[in-house]
Amino acid sequence: MSKLTKAGRTILQLLKERGDMTVKQLAEKLEMTTMGVRQHLQQLEQEGELVSYDEKALRGRPTRFWQLTPAAQRHFEDRHEELTVQLLISVKQVFGEQGLDKLIAQREADSLALYQDRILPLTTVKARLDKLAEMREQEGYMASVEQNEQGYLLLENHCPICAAATACMGFCRSELSIFQSLFQDLAAVTRTEHIIEGARRCAYQVTPI
């Protein structure tokens, strides 16, 4: 939980473990004054970590509760990458290389169908590439397009499937194959930079035919 005060980290941890809490409840757990807790809550709210809501009480004023936002989940350990790698290893052990290849082939077919539906109606290399970058951006690849002397570069500054791709290079071969299919008869697509091989990003050269 970087870039947080000790009290801020504790507040997030308490809300994660116990669910929504009031200022008074947090103050008791933190052994702080309610005024001190409110200052930390306001700071966390400004940073997008917390939101509050009011709940009607039987008597008097409504009670205000504080809860984590989806953005706050980044401060907690996420082992989905480890689980993904373990599952891939298990698939290989149980079904062999052929089973793993079938899994990758199915993912490739599903992804290609989705991309084709939105990209193939576009008739120019630039239009298809812009739409592909838009879709990849939505998938978490931090994608963009740049023009160069040979044509265009599709740049991906992040790989959300990096752990899986490191464990099984078939995923990377599959993605390159998908891109080549999308530009068949319009452009040649080659990978020029590869995160898995130590590059800062993945880059694909798209050269119009």
JOUR-V631099 format. One record per residue. N is the residue number from 0. OMEGA is omega in degrees with one decimal (NA if undefined). NEAR is the number of other C-alpha atoms within 10 Angstrom. D_LAST is the distance of its C-alpha to the last C-alpha in Angstrom with 1 decimal. Layout:
BEGIN
n=N omega=OMEGA near=NEAR d_last=D_LAST
n=N omega=OMEGA near=NEAR d_last=D_LAST
END
This chain:
BEGIN
n=0 omega=-177.3 near=15 d_last=49.3
n=1 omega=176.1 near=7 d_last=48.4
n=2 omega=176.7 near=8 d_last=49.2
n=3 omega=173.1 near=13 d_last=52.1
n=4 omega=178.2 near=12 d_last=55.8
n=5 omega=178.9 near=10 d_last=58.0
n=6 omega=179.0 near=15 d_last=59.4
n=7 omega=177.8 near=18 d_last=56.0
n=8 omega=-179.3 near=15 d_last=54.9
n=9 omega=178.6 near=16 d_last=58.1
n=10 omega=178.9 near=25 d_last=57.8
n=11 omega=-179.7 near=24 d_last=54.3
n=12 omega=179.2 near=16 d_last=55.6
n=13 omega=-179.5 near=17 d_last=58.6
n=14 omega=177.6 near=17 d_last=56.6
n=15 omega=-175.3 near=15 d_last=54.3
n=16 omega=-170.2 near=9 d_last=57.2
n=17 omega=-176.9 near=9 d_last=59.6
n=18 omega=-175.0 near=13 d_last=57.6
n=19 omega=-177.7 near=17 d_last=58.4
n=20 omega=176.7 near=17 d_last=61.4
n=21 omega=176.4 near=17 d_last=63.6
n=22 omega=-178.7 near=19 d_last=64.4
n=23 omega=179.7 near=17 d_last=67.8
n=24 omega=179.2 near=14 d_last=66.5
n=25 omega=179.7 near=22 d_last=64.1
n=26 omega=179.4 near=17 d_last=66.9
n=27 omega=-179.5 near=12 d_last=69.1
n=28 omega=-177.6 near=12 d_last=66.6
n=29 omega=-174.9 near=16 d_last=65.6
n=30 omega=178.3 near=10 d_last=69.3
n=31 omega=173.3 near=13 d_last=68.3
n=32 omega=177.5 near=13 d_last=69.6
n=33 omega=178.3 near=16 d_last=67.9
n=34 omega=179.1 near=12 d_last=67.1
n=35 omega=178.9 near=13 d_last=65.4
n=36 omega=-179.6 near=22 d_last=63.3
n=37 omega=179.6 near=15 d_last=62.3
n=38 omega=178.7 near=11 d_last=61.0
n=39 omega=179.6 near=15 d_last=58.7
n=40 omega=179.3 near=23 d_last=57.6
n=41 omega=178.8 near=15 d_last=56.8
n=42 omega=179.4 near=15 d_last=54.7
n=43 omega=177.4 near=21 d_last=52.8
n=44 omega=179.4 near=17 d_last=52.4
n=45 omega=-179.2 near=11 d_last=50.9
n=46 omega=176.3 near=11 d_last=48.4
n=47 omega=-178.0 near=14 d_last=47.4
n=48 omega=-175.1 near=21 d_last=49.0
n=49 omega=169.0 near=21 d_last=51.8
n=50 omega=179.6 near=15 d_last=52.8
n=51 omega=174.9 near=17 d_last=56.2
n=52 omega=-178.5 near=12 d_last=57.8
n=53 omega=179.0 near=12 d_last=61.4
n=54 omega=-178.1 near=11 d_last=63.4
n=55 omega=177.2 near=10 d_last=66.6
n=56 omega=178.5 near=10 d_last=69.8
n=57 omega=178.8 near=8 d_last=73.0
n=58 omega=174.1 near=6 d_last=74.7
n=59 omega=-174.7 near=7 d_last=73.8
n=60 omega=176.1 near=10 d_last=70.4
n=61 omega=178.8 near=12 d_last=67.1
n=62 omega=-179.6 near=14 d_last=66.0
n=63 omega=177.6 near=16 d_last=62.7
n=64 omega=178.4 near=17 d_last=60.5
n=65 omega=-179.2 near=20 d_last=57.6
n=66 omega=178.8 near=21 d_last=54.5
n=67 omega=170.4 near=21 d_last=51.3
n=68 omega=175.0 near=13 d_last=48.0
n=69 omega=-179.3 near=10 d_last=44.8
n=70 omega=-177.5 near=11 d_last=43.7
n=71 omega=-177.6 near=17 d_last=46.8
n=72 omega=-178.6 near=13 d_last=45.7
n=73 omega=-178.4 near=10 d_last=43.6
n=74 omega=-177.2 near=15 d_last=46.8
n=75 omega=-176.2 near=11 d_last=47.7
n=76 omega=178.3 near=8 d_last=46.6
n=77 omega=-174.6 near=10 d_last=43.7
n=78 omega=-178.1 near=8 d_last=43.4
n=79 omega=179.0 near=10 d_last=40.7
n=80 omega=178.4 near=14 d_last=38.4
n=81 omega=179.1 near=11 d_last=41.2
n=82 omega=179.5 near=13 d_last=41.8
n=83 omega=-179.9 near=15 d_last=38.2
n=84 omega=179.0 near=17 d_last=38.2
n=85 omega=178.9 near=14 d_last=41.6
n=86 omega=178.7 near=13 d_last=40.3
n=87 omega=178.2 near=16 d_last=37.4
n=88 omega=179.9 near=17 d_last=39.9
n=89 omega=177.6 near=13 d_last=42.2
n=90 omega=-179.7 near=17 d_last=39.6
n=91 omega=-178.8 near=15 d_last=38.9
n=92 omega=-175.2 near=12 d_last=42.6
n=93 omega=-172.9 near=11 d_last=43.5
n=94 omega=178.9 near=13 d_last=40.7
n=95 omega=179.8 near=12 d_last=39.1
n=96 omega=-178.8 near=12 d_last=35.6
n=97 omega=178.2 near=11 d_last=34.8
n=98 omega=178.2 near=14 d_last=36.1
n=99 omega=177.8 near=20 d_last=34.0
n=100 omega=178.4 near=17 d_last=30.9
n=101 omega=178.3 near=12 d_last=31.8
n=102 omega=179.8 near=15 d_last=32.3
n=103 omega=179.9 near=18 d_last=28.9
n=104 omega=178.8 near=15 d_last=27.3
n=105 omega=177.2 near=12 d_last=29.2
n=106 omega=179.5 near=15 d_last=28.2
n=107 omega=-179.6 near=18 d_last=24.5
n=108 omega=-179.8 near=13 d_last=25.0
n=109 omega=-179.7 near=11 d_last=26.9
n=110 omega=-178.8 near=14 d_last=24.4
n=111 omega=179.5 near=19 d_last=21.4
n=112 omega=178.9 near=13 d_last=23.5
n=113 omega=179.8 near=12 d_last=24.3
n=114 omega=-178.0 near=19 d_last=20.9
n=115 omega=-177.8 near=16 d_last=19.5
n=116 omega=-176.1 near=9 d_last=22.5
n=117 omega=-172.4 near=13 d_last=21.7
n=118 omega=-174.7 near=21 d_last=17.9
n=119 omega=175.8 near=15 d_last=16.6
n=120 omega=178.3 near=10 d_last=18.5
n=121 omega=-167.8 near=13 d_last=16.4
n=122 omega=-179.7 near=11 d_last=13.6
n=123 omega=179.2 near=14 d_last=11.4
n=124 omega=-176.5 near=18 d_last=9.7
n=125 omega=-179.2 near=16 d_last=12.7
n=126 omega=179.2 near=14 d_last=15.2
n=127 omega=-178.3 near=21 d_last=14.4
n=128 omega=178.2 near=22 d_last=14.4
n=129 omega=179.5 near=17 d_last=17.6
n=130 omega=177.7 near=16 d_last=19.2
n=131 omega=179.1 near=22 d_last=18.4
n=132 omega=178.3 near=20 d_last=19.9
n=133 omega=-179.7 near=16 d_last=22.8
n=134 omega=179.2 near=17 d_last=23.5
n=135 omega=176.2 near=16 d_last=23.4
n=136 omega=178.8 near=16 d_last=25.7
n=137 omega=179.6 near=11 d_last=28.1
n=138 omega=175.0 near=12 d_last=28.1
n=139 omega=-177.4 near=14 d_last=29.2
n=140 omega=-178.0 near=20 d_last=26.2
n=141 omega=-171.5 near=17 d_last=26.6
n=142 omega=176.1 near=23 d_last=22.9
n=143 omega=-179.1 near=18 d_last=21.2
n=144 omega=174.7 near=19 d_last=18.0
n=145 omega=177.8 near=11 d_last=17.6
n=146 omega=174.6 near=12 d_last=15.3
n=147 omega=-174.9 near=11 d_last=14.8
n=148 omega=-178.1 near=7 d_last=13.5
n=149 omega=-177.2 near=10 d_last=10.3
n=150 omega=-177.4 near=16 d_last=9.7
n=151 omega=171.9 near=20 d_last=12.1
n=152 omega=168.7 near=22 d_last=14.8
n=153 omega=-175.8 near=21 d_last=16.4
n=154 omega=176.8 near=21 d_last=20.0
n=155 omega=-174.0 near=23 d_last=22.8
n=156 omega=178.3 near=17 d_last=26.2
n=157 omega=177.8 near=16 d_last=28.2
n=158 omega=-179.4 near=19 d_last=28.1
n=159 omega=177.5 near=12 d_last=30.7
n=160 omega=-173.6 near=14 d_last=30.4
n=161 omega=-178.5 near=16 d_last=30.8
n=162 omega=179.4 near=16 d_last=34.1
n=163 omega=-178.6 near=22 d_last=32.8
n=164 omega=177.5 near=17 d_last=29.6
n=165 omega=-179.9 near=15 d_last=31.8
n=166 omega=-177.6 near=15 d_last=34.1
n=167 omega=-177.1 near=17 d_last=31.4
n=168 omega=178.9 near=12 d_last=28.0
n=169 omega=178.6 near=17 d_last=26.8
n=170 omega=179.5 near=21 d_last=26.3
n=171 omega=177.0 near=19 d_last=23.7
n=172 omega=-179.6 near=14 d_last=21.9
n=173 omega=-178.2 near=18 d_last=22.1
n=174 omega=177.3 near=15 d_last=20.5
n=175 omega=178.6 near=15 d_last=17.5
n=176 omega=178.4 near=15 d_last=17.2
n=177 omega=-179.1 near=20 d_last=17.6
n=178 omega=-179.7 near=20 d_last=14.8
n=179 omega=178.6 near=17 d_last=12.4
n=180 omega=-177.7 near=17 d_last=13.9
n=181 omega=-177.4 near=20 d_last=13.5
n=182 omega=179.1 near=22 d_last=9.7
n=183 omega=-179.4 near=12 d_last=9.4
n=184 omega=177.5 near=10 d_last=7.2
n=185 omega=-175.7 near=17 d_last=5.7
n=186 omega=173.7 near=19 d_last=4.8
n=187 omega=-178.1 near=17 d_last=6.6
n=188 omega=176.6 near=23 d_last=10.2
n=189 omega=176.3 near=16 d_last=13.0
n=190 omega=-177.5 near=17 d_last=16.5
n=191 omega=175.7 near=13 d_last=17.8
n=192 omega=-171.9 near=17 d_last=21.2
n=193 omega=-179.9 near=16 d_last=23.5
n=194 omega=-177.4 near=17 d_last=26.8
n=195 omega=-179.3 near=17 d_last=28.3
n=196 omega=175.2 near=10 d_last=28.0
n=197 omega=178.8 near=9 d_last=29.8
n=198 omega=179.9 near=12 d_last=27.2
n=199 omega=-174.9 near=13 d_last=28.2
n=200 omega=168.4 near=19 d_last=25.2
n=201 omega=179.1 near=21 d_last=22.1
n=202 omega=-179.4 near=21 d_last=18.8
n=203 omega=175.7 near=20 d_last=15.3
n=204 omega=179.4 near=21 d_last=12.3
n=205 omega=-174.6 near=26 d_last=9.4
n=206 omega=178.5 near=18 d_last=6.4
n=207 omega=-179.9 near=16 d_last=3.8
n=208 omega=NA near=11 d_last=0.0
END
